[in-house]
Amino acid sequence: MTEKEIVNGWCDRFFINNRKGWIFPNVFFAGFEADILEITGSGYCHEIEVKISRADFLGDMKKSRAFVKGIGENVIKHEQIQSGKRVNRFSYVVPEGLVTPEEVPEYAGLFYAKKYPCTNYELLICTQQKGAPPLTVEKFTNPLETGLKSCYYRFHELRKNSLA
């Protein structure tokens, strides 16, 4: 199972369930990339981090940036998440059995991804193993603008590459 398959399956589920709000794959904000960012119609954010190997999962806790514009120096991603300065909720989605709920930090949720064969395609189902607790009740200012900016730049990068 690849990261792309999980991201696409999660996004497909979002649209199939007809959720209100927006979903952005691979959006860059607050100095780090989010594999999936869901924004509810009322402005709450849920970041979903996709991991397909144990090494990648274990290394995620150590991510930091020497400087993030507007935030300051030596920003550690998971300190930012835990303090509620990044998103309202944070979860991991991994292939089934890759990590246990006990291995996931107390401030994070966990979903298992598993493929199910259907007639003409494979369906990806993500089942919740551990709920993501609320990290803050504050709504984020302009989360939709963050997603739209990311799409804008991605569109122009694709445009540029398709003309090459």
C-alpha positions in Angstrom: 0.0 0.0 0.0 1.4 3.4 -1.0 1.0 6.9 0.6 -0.8 8.0 -2.6 -3.3 5.2 -2.4 -4.1 6.1 1.2 -4.4 9.8 0.5 -6.6 9.2 -2.5 -8.8 6.7 -0.6 -9.2 9.1 2.3 -10.2 12.0 0.0 -12.6 9.7 -1.9 -14.2 8.7 1.4 -14.6 12.4 2.3 -16.5 13.1 -0.9 -18.6 9.9 -0.8 -19.7 10.8 2.8 -20.7 14.2 1.4 -19.1 16.0 4.2 -19.4 19.7 4.6 -16.1 21.5 4.4 -12.9 21.1 2.4 -10.1 18.6 2.1 -6.6 19.3 0.8 -4.0 16.7 0.2 -0.3 17.6 0.6 -0.9 21.1 1.8 2.1 23.1 3.2 1.3 25.4 6.1 2.9 26.6 9.4 6.3 25.4 8.2 5.4 21.8 7.5 3.5 19.7 5.0 0.3 18.0 6.0 -0.5 14.8 4.1 -4.2 15.6 4.4 -5.9 18.7 5.9 -9.6 18.6 6.5 -11.3 21.9 7.2 -14.9 21.7 8.5 -17.5 24.2 7.3 -17.3 25.9 10.7 -13.5 26.4 10.4 -12.0 23.5 12.5 -8.9 21.7 11.2 -8.0 18.0 11.3 -4.5 17.1 10.1 -4.1 13.5 9.0 -0.5 12.2 8.6 0.0 9.1 6.4 2.8 6.7 7.4 3.5 3.5 5.4 6.6 2.3 7.4 7.5 2.1 11.1 10.7 4.0 10.5 8.7 6.9 8.9 6.2 6.8 11.8 9.0 6.9 14.4 10.9 9.6 12.6 7.8 11.9 12.4 8.1 12.9 16.1 11.5 14.4 15.4 10.6 16.7 12.5 11.7 20.3 13.1 12.6 23.4 11.1 15.4 25.8 11.9 13.2 28.7 11.1 9.5 29.1 10.2 8.4 32.5 8.9 6.1 34.2 11.3 6.6 31.5 14.0 10.3 31.8 15.0 13.4 29.7 15.2 13.7 25.9 15.9 10.1 24.9 15.5 9.4 21.3 16.4 6.3 20.1 14.5 4.9 17.8 17.3 5.3 20.5 20.0 3.3 22.8 17.7 0.6 20.2 17.2 0.4 19.2 20.9 0.1 22.8 22.0 -2.9 23.4 19.7 -1.1 26.0 17.6 -1.3 24.0 14.4 -4.7 22.2 14.2 -7.7 21.3 16.2 -7.2 17.5 15.9 -4.3 15.4 14.6 -4.4 11.7 13.5 -2.2 9.1 11.8 -3.5 6.7 9.1 -1.3 3.6 8.6 -1.6 0.2 6.9 -3.5 -2.1 9.2 -1.3 -3.3 12.1 1.8 -1.1 11.3 1.6 0.5 14.8 -0.5 -0.1 17.8 -2.8 2.5 19.4 -0.4 2.5 22.5 2.5 3.7 20.3 0.6 6.8 19.2 1.0 10.0 21.2 -1.8 10.8 23.6 -2.7 13.9 21.5 -3.1 11.9 18.3 -5.7 9.6 16.8 -5.1 6.5 14.7 -6.8 4.9 11.7 -5.9 1.6 10.0 -6.1 1.5 6.2 -7.0 -1.7 4.5 -7.8 -2.6 0.9 -11.0 -4.6 0.1 -11.4 -6.0 -3.4 -14.6 -5.1 -5.2 -15.9 -6.1 -8.6 -13.8 -3.6 -10.8 -11.6 -1.9 -8.3 -10.2 -2.0 -4.8 -11.9 -0.1 -2.0 -9.7 1.5 0.7 -11.4 1.5 4.1 -10.0 3.4 7.1 -11.2 2.3 10.5 -10.6 4.4 13.6 -8.5 2.6 16.3 -8.0 5.6 18.6 -9.9 8.9 18.6 -8.1 12.2 18.2 -8.7 14.4 21.2 -9.4 18.1 20.7 -6.2 20.1 21.0 -7.8 23.5 21.0 -11.4 24.8 20.6 -10.1 27.9 18.9 -10.9 28.2 15.2 -8.0 29.0 12.9 -8.0 32.2 11.0 -8.3 31.7 7.3 -7.6 27.9 7.1 -9.4 27.8 3.7 -7.0 30.5 2.4 -4.1 28.2 3.4 -5.5 25.4 1.3 -6.4 27.6 -1.6 -2.8 29.0 -1.7 -1.4 25.5 -1.8 -3.7 24.5 -4.6 -2.8 27.7 -6.5 0.9 27.1 -6.4 0.5 23.4 -7.1 -1.6 24.2 -10.2 1.0 26.5 -11.5 3.8 24.0 -10.9 1.8 21.3 -12.8 1.2 23.9 -15.6 4.9 24.7 -15.8 5.9 21.0 -15.9 3.3 20.1 -18.5 4.7 22.7 -20.9 8.2 21.5 -20.5 
